[in-house]
Amino acid sequence: MITLIYRGIIAIVMSFTVWNLYTEKKIALQANAAIVLIPLLLRLLMIK
């Protein structure tokens, strides 16, 4: 049960990060959001 809640929280944070990636105008901030997405995706898939 805790794992499902954890994955849900990660999915919400990941969706906001993707939204920020596409709405941001500056390339540097888009790259920053893309770098943040990598560990979030790994956590969502439970890969260490």
mmCIF entry with sequence, helices, sheets and N, C-alpha, C, O atoms, coordinates in Angstrom:
data_MODEL
# 
_entry.id   MODEL 
# 
_entity.id                         1 
_entity.type                       polymer 
_entity.pdbx_number_of_molecules   1 
# 
_entity_poly.entity_id                      1 
_entity_poly.type                           'polypeptide(L)' 
_entity_poly.nstd_linkage                   no 
_entity_poly.nstd_monomer                   no 
_entity_poly.pdbx_seq_one_letter_code       MITLIYRGIIAIVMSFTVWNLYTEKKIALQANAAIVLIPLLLRLLMIK 
_entity_poly.pdbx_seq_one_letter_code_can   MITLIYRGIIAIVMSFTVWNLYTEKKIALQANAAIVLIPLLLRLLMIK 
_entity_poly.pdbx_strand_id                 A 
# 
loop_
_entity_poly_seq.entity_id 
_entity_poly_seq.num 
_entity_poly_seq.mon_id 
_entity_poly_seq.hetero 
1 1  MET n 
1 2  ILE n 
1 3  THR n 
1 4  LEU n 
1 5  ILE n 
1 6  TYR n 
1 7  ARG n 
1 8  GLY n 
1 9  ILE n 
1 10 ILE n 
1 11 ALA n 
1 12 ILE n 
1 13 VAL n 
1 14 MET n 
1 15 SER n 
1 16 PHE n 
1 17 THR n 
1 18 VAL n 
1 19 TRP n 
1 20 ASN n 
1 21 LEU n 
1 22 TYR n 
1 23 THR n 
1 24 GLU n 
1 25 LYS n 
1 26 LYS n 
1 27 ILE n 
1 28 ALA n 
1 29 LEU n 
1 30 GLN n 
1 31 ALA n 
1 32 ASN n 
1 33 ALA n 
1 34 ALA n 
1 35 ILE n 
1 36 VAL n 
1 37 LEU n 
1 38 ILE n 
1 39 PRO n 
1 40 LEU n 
1 41 LEU n 
1 42 LEU n 
1 43 ARG n 
1 44 LEU n 
1 45 LEU n 
1 46 MET n 
1 47 ILE n 
1 48 LYS n 
# 
_struct_asym.id          A 
_struct_asym.entity_id   1 
# 
loop_
_struct_conf.conf_type_id 
_struct_conf.id 
_struct_conf.pdbx_PDB_helix_id 
_struct_conf.beg_label_comp_id 
_struct_conf.beg_label_asym_id 
_struct_conf.beg_label_seq_id 
_struct_conf.pdbx_beg_PDB_ins_code 
_struct_conf.end_label_comp_id 
_struct_conf.end_label_asym_id 
_struct_conf.end_label_seq_id 
_struct_conf.pdbx_end_PDB_ins_code 
_struct_conf.beg_auth_comp_id 
_struct_conf.beg_auth_asym_id 
_struct_conf.beg_auth_seq_id 
_struct_conf.end_auth_comp_id 
_struct_conf.end_auth_asym_id 
_struct_conf.end_auth_seq_id 
_struct_conf.pdbx_PDB_helix_class 
_struct_conf.details 
_struct_conf.pdbx_PDB_helix_length 
HELX_P HELX_P1 AA1 ILE A 2  ? THR A 23 ? ILE A 2  THR A 23 1 ? 22 
HELX_P HELX_P2 AA2 ILE A 27 ? LEU A 44 ? ILE A 27 LEU A 44 1 ? 18 
# 
_struct_conf_type.id          HELX_P 
_struct_conf_type.criteria    ? 
_struct_conf_type.reference   ? 
# 
loop_
_atom_site.group_PDB 
_atom_site.id 
_atom_site.type_symbol 
_atom_site.label_atom_id 
_atom_site.label_alt_id 
_atom_site.label_comp_id 
_atom_site.label_asym_id 
_atom_site.label_entity_id 
_atom_site.label_seq_id 
_atom_site.pdbx_PDB_ins_code 
_atom_site.Cartn_x 
_atom_site.Cartn_y 
_atom_site.Cartn_z 
_atom_site.occupancy 
_atom_site.B_iso_or_equiv 
_atom_site.pdbx_formal_charge 
_atom_site.auth_seq_id 
_atom_site.auth_comp_id 
_atom_site.auth_asym_id 
_atom_site.auth_atom_id 
_atom_site.pdbx_PDB_model_num 
ATOM 1   N N  . MET A 1 1  ? 0.821  -1.195 0.000   1.00 0.00 ? 1  MET A N  1 
ATOM 2   C CA . MET A 1 1  ? 0.000  0.000  0.000   1.00 0.00 ? 1  MET A CA 1 
ATOM 3   C C  . MET A 1 1  ? 0.871  1.267  0.000   1.00 0.00 ? 1  MET A C  1 
ATOM 4   O O  . MET A 1 1  ? 0.601  2.217  -0.735  1.00 0.00 ? 1  MET A O  1 
ATOM 5   N N  . ILE A 1 2  ? 1.900  1.263  0.822   1.00 0.00 ? 2  ILE A N  1 
ATOM 6   C CA . ILE A 1 2  ? 2.791  2.420  0.877   1.00 0.00 ? 2  ILE A CA 1 
ATOM 7   C C  . ILE A 1 2  ? 3.494  2.614  -0.467  1.00 0.00 ? 2  ILE A C  1 
ATOM 8   O O  . ILE A 1 2  ? 3.719  3.747  -0.891  1.00 0.00 ? 2  ILE A O  1 
ATOM 9   N N  . THR A 1 3  ? 3.839  1.517  -1.132  1.00 0.00 ? 3  THR A N  1 
ATOM 10  C CA . THR A 1 3  ? 4.519  1.605  -2.424  1.00 0.00 ? 3  THR A CA 1 
ATOM 11  C C  . THR A 1 3  ? 3.623  2.272  -3.463  1.00 0.00 ? 3  THR A C  1 
ATOM 12  O O  . THR A 1 3  ? 4.102  3.061  -4.278  1.00 0.00 ? 3  THR A O  1 
ATOM 13  N N  . LEU A 1 4  ? 2.346  1.967  -3.441  1.00 0.00 ? 4  LEU A N  1 
ATOM 14  C CA . LEU A 1 4  ? 1.423  2.591  -4.396  1.00 0.00 ? 4  LEU A CA 1 
ATOM 15  C C  . LEU A 1 4  ? 1.283  4.084  -4.140  1.00 0.00 ? 4  LEU A C  1 
ATOM 16  O O  . LEU A 1 4  ? 1.207  4.869  -5.085  1.00 0.00 ? 4  LEU A O  1 
ATOM 17  N N  . ILE A 1 5  ? 1.248  4.484  -2.876  1.00 0.00 ? 5  ILE A N  1 
ATOM 18  C CA . ILE A 1 5  ? 1.176  5.905  -2.539  1.00 0.00 ? 5  ILE A CA 1 
ATOM 19  C C  . ILE A 1 5  ? 2.457  6.601  -2.984  1.00 0.00 ? 5  ILE A C  1 
ATOM 20  O O  . ILE A 1 5  ? 2.415  7.700  -3.537  1.00 0.00 ? 5  ILE A O  1 
ATOM 21  N N  . TYR A 1 6  ? 3.593  5.956  -2.739  1.00 0.00 ? 6  TYR A N  1 
ATOM 22  C CA . TYR A 1 6  ? 4.888  6.499  -3.139  1.00 0.00 ? 6  TYR A CA 1 
ATOM 23  C C  . TYR A 1 6  ? 4.942  6.686  -4.649  1.00 0.00 ? 6  TYR A C  1 
ATOM 24  O O  . TYR A 1 6  ? 5.375  7.734  -5.129  1.00 0.00 ? 6  TYR A O  1 
ATOM 25  N N  . ARG A 1 7  ? 4.508  5.687  -5.395  1.00 0.00 ? 7  ARG A N  1 
ATOM 26  C CA . ARG A 1 7  ? 4.511  5.794  -6.859  1.00 0.00 ? 7  ARG A CA 1 
ATOM 27  C C  . ARG A 1 7  ? 3.554  6.873  -7.330  1.00 0.00 ? 7  ARG A C  1 
ATOM 28  O O  . ARG A 1 7  ? 3.828  7.560  -8.314  1.00 0.00 ? 7  ARG A O  1 
ATOM 29  N N  . GLY A 1 8  ? 2.435  7.027  -6.641  1.00 0.00 ? 8  GLY A N  1 
ATOM 30  C CA . GLY A 1 8  ? 1.489  8.083  -6.996  1.00 0.00 ? 8  GLY A CA 1 
ATOM 31  C C  . GLY A 1 8  ? 2.071  9.466  -6.810  1.00 0.00 ? 8  GLY A C  1 
ATOM 32  O O  . GLY A 1 8  ? 1.904  10.341 -7.659  1.00 0.00 ? 8  GLY A O  1 
ATOM 33  N N  . ILE A 1 9  ? 2.760  9.661  -5.685  1.00 0.00 ? 9  ILE A N  1 
ATOM 34  C CA . ILE A 1 9  ? 3.400  10.954 -5.427  1.00 0.00 ? 9  ILE A CA 1 
ATOM 35  C C  . ILE A 1 9  ? 4.467  11.234 -6.475  1.00 0.00 ? 9  ILE A C  1 
ATOM 36  O O  . ILE A 1 9  ? 4.560  12.352 -6.982  1.00 0.00 ? 9  ILE A O  1 
ATOM 37  N N  . ILE A 1 10 ? 5.265  10.236 -6.801  1.00 0.00 ? 10 ILE A N  1 
ATOM 38  C CA . ILE A 1 10 ? 6.305  10.404 -7.817  1.00 0.00 ? 10 ILE A CA 1 
ATOM 39  C C  . ILE A 1 10 ? 5.683  10.722 -9.176  1.00 0.00 ? 10 ILE A C  1 
ATOM 40  O O  . ILE A 1 10 ? 6.206  11.555 -9.917  1.00 0.00 ? 10 ILE A O  1 
ATOM 41  N N  . ALA A 1 11 ? 4.575  10.069 -9.506  1.00 0.00 ? 11 ALA A N  1 
ATOM 42  C CA . ALA A 1 11 ? 3.907  10.319 -10.784 1.00 0.00 ? 11 ALA A CA 1 
ATOM 43  C C  . ALA A 1 11 ? 3.377  11.750 -10.853 1.00 0.00 ? 11 ALA A C  1 
ATOM 44  O O  . ALA A 1 11 ? 3.443  12.388 -11.904 1.00 0.00 ? 11 ALA A O  1 
ATOM 45  N N  . ILE A 1 12 ? 2.852  12.255 -9.738  1.00 0.00 ? 12 ILE A N  1 
ATOM 46  C CA . ILE A 1 12 ? 2.349  13.635 -9.713  1.00 0.00 ? 12 ILE A CA 1 
ATOM 47  C C  . ILE A 1 12 ? 3.502  14.621 -9.899  1.00 0.00 ? 12 ILE A C  1 
ATOM 48  O O  . ILE A 1 12 ? 3.397  15.557 -10.692 1.00 0.00 ? 12 ILE A O  1 
ATOM 49  N N  . VAL A 1 13 ? 4.591  14.415 -9.177  1.00 0.00 ? 13 VAL A N  1 
ATOM 50  C CA . VAL A 1 13 ? 5.754  15.300 -9.307  1.00 0.00 ? 13 VAL A CA 1 
ATOM 51  C C  . VAL A 1 13 ? 6.312  15.223 -10.725 1.00 0.00 ? 13 VAL A C  1 
ATOM 52  O O  . VAL A 1 13 ? 6.725  16.234 -11.293 1.00 0.00 ? 13 VAL A O  1 
ATOM 53  N N  . MET A 1 14 ? 6.321  14.035 -11.283 1.00 0.00 ? 14 MET A N  1 
ATOM 54  C CA . MET A 1 14 ? 6.838  13.846 -12.636 1.00 0.00 ? 14 MET A CA 1 
ATOM 55  C C  . MET A 1 14 ? 5.946  14.562 -13.665 1.00 0.00 ? 14 MET A C  1 
ATOM 56  O O  . MET A 1 14 ? 6.457  15.151 -14.618 1.00 0.00 ? 14 MET A O  1 
ATOM 57  N N  . SER A 1 15 ? 4.643  14.515 -13.481 1.00 0.00 ? 15 SER A N  1 
ATOM 58  C CA . SER A 1 15 ? 3.745  15.185 -14.421 1.00 0.00 ? 15 SER A CA 1 
ATOM 59  C C  . SER A 1 15 ? 3.923  16.706 -14.361 1.00 0.00 ? 15 SER A C  1 
ATOM 60  O O  . SER A 1 15 ? 3.884  17.374 -15.394 1.00 0.00 ? 15 SER A O  1 
ATOM 61  N N  . PHE A 1 16 ? 4.119  17.257 -13.154 1.00 0.00 ? 16 PHE A N  1 
ATOM 62  C CA . PHE A 1 16 ? 4.381  18.688 -13.048 1.00 0.00 ? 16 PHE A CA 1 
ATOM 63  C C  . PHE A 1 16 ? 5.717  19.063 -13.689 1.00 0.00 ? 16 PHE A C  1 
ATOM 64  O O  . PHE A 1 16 ? 5.846  20.136 -14.278 1.00 0.00 ? 16 PHE A O  1 
ATOM 65  N N  . THR A 1 17 ? 6.698  18.186 -13.574 1.00 0.00 ? 17 THR A N  1 
ATOM 66  C CA . THR A 1 17 ? 8.005  18.450 -14.178 1.00 0.00 ? 17 THR A CA 1 
ATOM 67  C C  . THR A 1 17 ? 7.917  18.421 -15.699 1.00 0.00 ? 17 THR A C  1 
ATOM 68  O O  . THR A 1 17 ? 8.527  19.253 -16.371 1.00 0.00 ? 17 THR A O  1 
ATOM 69  N N  . VAL A 1 18 ? 7.169  17.476 -16.244 1.00 0.00 ? 18 VAL A N  1 
ATOM 70  C CA . VAL A 1 18 ? 6.979  17.408 -17.703 1.00 0.00 ? 18 VAL A CA 1 
ATOM 71  C C  . VAL A 1 18 ? 6.223  18.642 -18.185 1.00 0.00 ? 18 VAL A C  1 
ATOM 72  O O  . VAL A 1 18 ? 6.548  19.214 -19.226 1.00 0.00 ? 18 VAL A O  1 
ATOM 73  N N  . TRP A 1 19 ? 5.218  19.044 -17.425 1.00 0.00 ? 19 TRP A N  1 
ATOM 74  C CA . TRP A 1 19 ? 4.455  20.247 -17.778 1.00 0.00 ? 19 TRP A CA 1 
ATOM 75  C C  . TRP A 1 19 ? 5.378  21.468 -17.788 1.00 0.00 ? 19 TRP A C  1 
ATOM 76  O O  . TRP A 1 19 ? 5.304  22.299 -18.694 1.00 0.00 ? 19 TRP A O  1 
ATOM 77  N N  . ASN A 1 20 ? 6.240  21.572 -16.785 1.00 0.00 ? 20 ASN A N  1 
ATOM 78  C CA . ASN A 1 20 ? 7.198  22.667 -16.724 1.00 0.00 ? 20 ASN A CA 1 
ATOM 79  C C  . ASN A 1 20 ? 8.187  22.590 -17.890 1.00 0.00 ? 20 ASN A C  1 
ATOM 80  O O  . ASN A 1 20 ? 8.592  23.620 -18.428 1.00 0.00 ? 20 ASN A O  1 
ATOM 81  N N  . LEU A 1 21 ? 8.567  21.393 -18.274 1.00 0.00 ? 21 LEU A N  1 
ATOM 82  C CA . LEU A 1 21 ? 9.502  21.211 -19.390 1.00 0.00 ? 21 LEU A CA 1 
ATOM 83  C C  . LEU A 1 21 ? 8.930  21.795 -20.676 1.00 0.00 ? 21 LEU A C  1 
ATOM 84  O O  . LEU A 1 21 ? 9.657  22.431 -21.439 1.00 0.00 ? 21 LEU A O  1 
ATOM 85  N N  . TYR A 1 22 ? 7.648  21.592 -20.927 1.00 0.00 ? 22 TYR A N  1 
ATOM 86  C CA . TYR A 1 22 ? 7.054  22.058 -22.181 1.00 0.00 ? 22 TYR A CA 1 
ATOM 87  C C  . TYR A 1 22 ? 6.594  23.508 -22.135 1.00 0.00 ? 22 TYR A C  1 
ATOM 88  O O  . TYR A 1 22 ? 6.456  24.134 -23.186 1.00 0.00 ? 22 TYR A O  1 
ATOM 89  N N  . THR A 1 23 ? 6.355  24.057 -20.954 1.00 0.00 ? 23 THR A N  1 
ATOM 90  C CA . THR A 1 23 ? 5.890  25.441 -20.887 1.00 0.00 ? 23 THR A CA 1 
ATOM 91  C C  . THR A 1 23 ? 7.027  26.438 -20.701 1.00 0.00 ? 23 THR A C  1 
ATOM 92  O O  . THR A 1 23 ? 6.833  27.639 -20.887 1.00 0.00 ? 23 THR A O  1 
ATOM 93  N N  . GLU A 1 24 ? 8.196  25.957 -20.338 1.00 0.00 ? 24 GLU A N  1 
ATOM 94  C CA . GLU A 1 24 ? 9.339  26.849 -20.089 1.00 0.00 ? 24 GLU A CA 1 
ATOM 95  C C  . GLU A 1 24 ? 9.923  27.345 -21.409 1.00 0.00 ? 24 GLU A C  1 
ATOM 96  O O  . GLU A 1 24 ? 10.036 26.590 -22.375 1.00 0.00 ? 24 GLU A O  1 
ATOM 97  N N  . LYS A 1 25 ? 10.288 28.616 -21.434 1.00 0.00 ? 25 LYS A N  1 
ATOM 98  C CA . LYS A 1 25 ? 10.836 29.216 -22.648 1.00 0.00 ? 25 LYS A CA 1 
ATOM 99  C C  . LYS A 1 25 ? 12.360 29.087 -22.730 1.00 0.00 ? 25 LYS A C  1 
ATOM 100 O O  . LYS A 1 25 ? 12.909 28.914 -23.819 1.00 0.00 ? 25 LYS A O  1 
ATOM 101 N N  . LYS A 1 26 ? 13.043 29.170 -21.589 1.00 0.00 ? 26 LYS A N  1 
ATOM 102 C CA . LYS A 1 26 ? 14.501 29.140 -21.594 1.00 0.00 ? 26 LYS A CA 1 
ATOM 103 C C  . LYS A 1 26 ? 15.018 27.713 -21.752 1.00 0.00 ? 26 LYS A C  1 
ATOM 104 O O  . LYS A 1 26 ? 14.534 26.791 -21.097 1.00 0.00 ? 26 LYS A O  1 
ATOM 105 N N  . ILE A 1 27 ? 15.983 27.548 -22.607 1.00 0.00 ? 27 ILE A N  1 
ATOM 106 C CA . ILE A 1 27 ? 16.562 26.238 -22.896 1.00 0.00 ? 27 ILE A CA 1 
ATOM 107 C C  . ILE A 1 27 ? 17.263 25.659 -21.668 1.00 0.00 ? 27 ILE A C  1 
ATOM 108 O O  . ILE A 1 27 ? 17.204 24.453 -21.429 1.00 0.00 ? 27 ILE A O  1 
ATOM 109 N N  . ALA A 1 28 ? 17.923 26.511 -20.894 1.00 0.00 ? 28 ALA A N  1 
ATOM 110 C CA . ALA A 1 28 ? 18.648 26.036 -19.714 1.00 0.00 ? 28 ALA A CA 1 
ATOM 111 C C  . ALA A 1 28 ? 17.690 25.439 -18.686 1.00 0.00 ? 28 ALA A C  1 
ATOM 112 O O  . ALA A 1 28 ? 17.998 24.417 -18.073 1.00 0.00 ? 28 ALA A O  1 
ATOM 113 N N  . LEU A 1 29 ? 16.541 26.062 -18.496 1.00 0.00 ? 29 LEU A N  1 
ATOM 114 C CA . LEU A 1 29 ? 15.566 25.533 -17.541 1.00 0.00 ? 29 LEU A CA 1 
ATOM 115 C C  . LEU A 1 29 ? 14.878 24.278 -18.086 1.00 0.00 ? 29 LEU A C  1 
ATOM 116 O O  . LEU A 1 29 ? 14.490 23.401 -17.313 1.00 0.00 ? 29 LEU A O  1 
ATOM 117 N N  . GLN A 1 30 ? 14.726 24.188 -19.396 1.00 0.00 ? 30 GLN A N  1 
ATOM 118 C CA . GLN A 1 30 ? 14.192 22.965 -19.994 1.00 0.00 ? 30 GLN A CA 1 
ATOM 119 C C  . GLN A 1 30 ? 15.160 21.813 -19.792 1.00 0.00 ? 30 GLN A C  1 
ATOM 120 O O  . GLN A 1 30 ? 14.742 20.694 -19.494 1.00 0.00 ? 30 GLN A O  1 
ATOM 121 N N  . ALA A 1 31 ? 16.436 22.075 -19.949 1.00 0.00 ? 31 ALA A N  1 
ATOM 122 C CA . ALA A 1 31 ? 17.449 21.041 -19.728 1.00 0.00 ? 31 ALA A CA 1 
ATOM 123 C C  . ALA A 1 31 ? 17.466 20.614 -18.265 1.00 0.00 ? 31 ALA A C  1 
ATOM 124 O O  . ALA A 1 31 ? 17.630 19.432 -17.962 1.00 0.00 ? 31 ALA A O  1 
ATOM 125 N N  . ASN A 1 32 ? 17.298 21.563 -17.368 1.00 0.00 ? 32 ASN A N  1 
ATOM 126 C CA . ASN A 1 32 ? 17.249 21.263 -15.947 1.00 0.00 ? 32 ASN A CA 1 
ATOM 127 C C  . ASN A 1 32 ? 16.064 20.348 -15.634 1.00 0.00 ? 32 ASN A C  1 
ATOM 128 O O  . ASN A 1 32 ? 16.207 19.391 -14.873 1.00 0.00 ? 32 ASN A O  1 
ATOM 129 N N  . ALA A 1 33 ? 14.911 20.630 -16.206 1.00 0.00 ? 33 ALA A N  1 
ATOM 130 C CA . ALA A 1 33 ? 13.733 19.791 -15.989 1.00 0.00 ? 33 ALA A CA 1 
ATOM 131 C C  . ALA A 1 33 ? 13.947 18.395 -16.580 1.00 0.00 ? 33 ALA A C  1 
ATOM 132 O O  . ALA A 1 33 ? 13.499 17.406 -16.000 1.00 0.00 ? 33 ALA A O  1 
ATOM 133 N N  . ALA A 1 34 ? 14.616 18.308 -17.708 1.00 0.00 ? 34 ALA A N  1 
ATOM 134 C CA . ALA A 1 34 ? 14.883 17.007 -18.321 1.00 0.00 ? 34 ALA A CA 1 
ATOM 135 C C  . ALA A 1 34 ? 15.827 16.176 -17.451 1.00 0.00 ? 34 ALA A C  1 
ATOM 136 O O  . ALA A 1 34 ? 15.673 14.960 -17.336 1.00 0.00 ? 34 ALA A O  1 
ATOM 137 N N  . ILE A 1 35 ? 16.802 16.848 -16.841 1.00 0.00 ? 35 ILE A N  1 
ATOM 138 C CA . ILE A 1 35 ? 17.727 16.137 -15.954 1.00 0.00 ? 35 ILE A CA 1 
ATOM 139 C C  . ILE A 1 35 ? 17.006 15.651 -14.705 1.00 0.00 ? 35 ILE A C  1 
ATOM 140 O O  . ILE A 1 35 ? 17.312 14.569 -14.203 1.00 0.00 ? 35 ILE A O  1 
ATOM 141 N N  . VAL A 1 36 ? 16.059 16.422 -14.196 1.00 0.00 ? 36 VAL A N  1 
ATOM 142 C CA . VAL A 1 36 ? 15.288 16.023 -13.019 1.00 0.00 ? 36 VAL A CA 1 
ATOM 143 C C  . VAL A 1 36 ? 14.388 14.829 -13.347 1.00 0.00 ? 36 VAL A C  1 
ATOM 144 O O  . VAL A 1 36 ? 14.119 13.996 -12.480 1.00 0.00 ? 36 VAL A O  1 
ATOM 145 N N  . LEU A 1 37 ? 13.925 14.746 -14.588 1.00 0.00 ? 37 LEU A N  1 
ATOM 146 C CA . LEU A 1 37 ? 13.029 13.650 -14.974 1.00 0.00 ? 37 LEU A CA 1 
ATOM 147 C C  . LEU A 1 37 ? 13.687 12.275 -14.904 1.00 0.00 ? 37 LEU A C  1 
ATOM 148 O O  . LEU A 1 37 ? 13.010 11.284 -14.631 1.00 0.00 ? 37 LEU A O  1 
ATOM 149 N N  . ILE A 1 38 ? 14.975 12.200 -15.142 1.00 0.00 ? 38 ILE A N  1 
ATOM 150 C CA . ILE A 1 38 ? 15.655 10.903 -15.178 1.00 0.00 ? 38 ILE A CA 1 
ATOM 151 C C  . ILE A 1 38 ? 15.564 10.171 -13.845 1.00 0.00 ? 38 ILE A C  1 
ATOM 152 O O  . ILE A 1 38 ? 15.132 9.018  -13.833 1.00 0.00 ? 38 ILE A O  1 
ATOM 153 N N  . PRO A 1 39 ? 15.948 10.778 -12.712 1.00 0.00 ? 39 PRO A N  1 
ATOM 154 C CA . PRO A 1 39 ? 15.815 10.048 -11.444 1.00 0.00 ? 39 PRO A CA 1 
ATOM 155 C C  . PRO A 1 39 ? 14.364 9.787  -11.060 1.00 0.00 ? 39 PRO A C  1 
ATOM 156 O O  . PRO A 1 39 ? 14.061 8.775  -10.427 1.00 0.00 ? 39 PRO A O  1 
ATOM 157 N N  . LEU A 1 40 ? 13.454 10.705 -11.446 1.00 0.00 ? 40 LEU A N  1 
ATOM 158 C CA . LEU A 1 40 ? 12.043 10.470 -11.140 1.00 0.00 ? 40 LEU A CA 1 
ATOM 159 C C  . LEU A 1 40 ? 11.516 9.251  -11.889 1.00 0.00 ? 40 LEU A C  1 
ATOM 160 O O  . LEU A 1 40 ? 10.766 8.449  -11.331 1.00 0.00 ? 40 LEU A O  1 
ATOM 161 N N  . LEU A 1 41 ? 11.906 9.115  -13.142 1.00 0.00 ? 41 LEU A N  1 
ATOM 162 C CA . LEU A 1 41 ? 11.480 7.959  -13.922 1.00 0.00 ? 41 LEU A CA 1 
ATOM 163 C C  . LEU A 1 41 ? 12.040 6.664  -13.336 1.00 0.00 ? 41 LEU A C  1 
ATOM 164 O O  . LEU A 1 41 ? 11.341 5.653  -13.257 1.00 0.00 ? 41 LEU A O  1 
ATOM 165 N N  . LEU A 1 42 ? 13.297 6.705  -12.931 1.00 0.00 ? 42 LEU A N  1 
ATOM 166 C CA . LEU A 1 42 ? 13.903 5.515  -12.332 1.00 0.00 ? 42 LEU A CA 1 
ATOM 167 C C  . LEU A 1 42 ? 13.207 5.149  -11.015 1.00 0.00 ? 42 LEU A C  1 
ATOM 168 O O  . LEU A 1 42 ? 13.010 3.969  -10.725 1.00 0.00 ? 42 LEU A O  1 
ATOM 169 N N  . ARG A 1 43 ? 12.841 6.145  -10.230 1.00 0.00 ? 43 ARG A N  1 
ATOM 170 C CA . ARG A 1 43 ? 12.137 5.880  -8.979  1.00 0.00 ? 43 ARG A CA 1 
ATOM 171 C C  . ARG A 1 43 ? 10.741 5.329  -9.251  1.00 0.00 ? 43 ARG A C  1 
ATOM 172 O O  . ARG A 1 43 ? 10.272 4.443  -8.536  1.00 0.00 ? 43 ARG A O  1 
ATOM 173 N N  . LEU A 1 44 ? 10.080 5.844  -10.274 1.00 0.00 ? 44 LEU A N  1 
ATOM 174 C CA . LEU A 1 44 ? 8.742  5.366  -10.612 1.00 0.00 ? 44 LEU A CA 1 
ATOM 175 C C  . LEU A 1 44 ? 8.767  3.912  -11.043 1.00 0.00 ? 44 LEU A C  1 
ATOM 176 O O  . LEU A 1 44 ? 7.855  3.147  -10.727 1.00 0.00 ? 44 LEU A O  1 
ATOM 177 N N  . LEU A 1 45 ? 9.820  3.530  -11.771 1.00 0.00 ? 45 LEU A N  1 
ATOM 178 C CA . LEU A 1 45 ? 9.957  2.155  -12.224 1.00 0.00 ? 45 LEU A CA 1 
ATOM 179 C C  . LEU A 1 45 ? 10.628 1.254  -11.196 1.00 0.00 ? 45 LEU A C  1 
ATOM 180 O O  . LEU A 1 45 ? 10.811 0.060  -11.433 1.00 0.00 ? 45 LEU A O  1 
ATOM 181 N N  . MET A 1 46 ? 11.003 1.844  -10.027 1.00 0.00 ? 46 MET A N  1 
ATOM 182 C CA . MET A 1 46 ? 11.646 1.121  -8.925  1.00 0.00 ? 46 MET A CA 1 
ATOM 183 C C  . MET A 1 46 ? 12.986 0.507  -9.354  1.00 0.00 ? 46 MET A C  1 
ATOM 184 O O  . MET A 1 46 ? 13.314 -0.620 -8.981  1.00 0.00 ? 46 MET A O  1 
ATOM 185 N N  . ILE A 1 47 ? 13.744 1.261  -10.135 1.00 0.00 ? 47 ILE A N  1 
ATOM 186 C CA . ILE A 1 47 ? 15.086 0.851  -10.553 1.00 0.00 ? 47 ILE A CA 1 
ATOM 187 C C  . ILE A 1 47 ? 16.078 1.647  -9.723  1.00 0.00 ? 47 ILE A C  1 
ATOM 188 O O  . ILE A 1 47 ? 15.995 2.872  -9.635  1.00 0.00 ? 47 ILE A O  1 
ATOM 189 N N  . LYS A 1 48 ? 17.016 0.934  -9.117  1.00 0.00 ? 48 LYS A N  1 
ATOM 190 C CA . LYS A 1 48 ? 17.997 1.635  -8.255  1.00 0.00 ? 48 LYS A CA 1 
ATOM 191 C C  . LYS A 1 48 ? 19.253 1.949  -9.004  1.00 0.00 ? 48 LYS A C  1 
ATOM 192 O O  . LYS A 1 48 ? 20.178 2.532  -8.440  1.00 0.00 ? 48 LYS A O  1 
# 
